[in-house]
Amino acid sequence: MPKVNCKECKIEFIARQADLNRGWGKFCSKSCKAKEQEKRTGQNKKYLSHNASIKCNPVINDFMLQEY
């Protein structure tokens, strides 16, 4: 199977020849495909700009730290 560079992150990955023949096999993962699609279409622009100020802040509670 041929090695291809992802159009989004430029990481080399192995794509199936059948996918390349269909015009697929351009991205290494669904998340890279989604990032490129968002740049192209901007369909979630309003949602992403609204949530841009929300930071990821994971909460670790006591239950998660208990040993069994």
Disulfide bonds with the S-S distance in Angstrom:
none
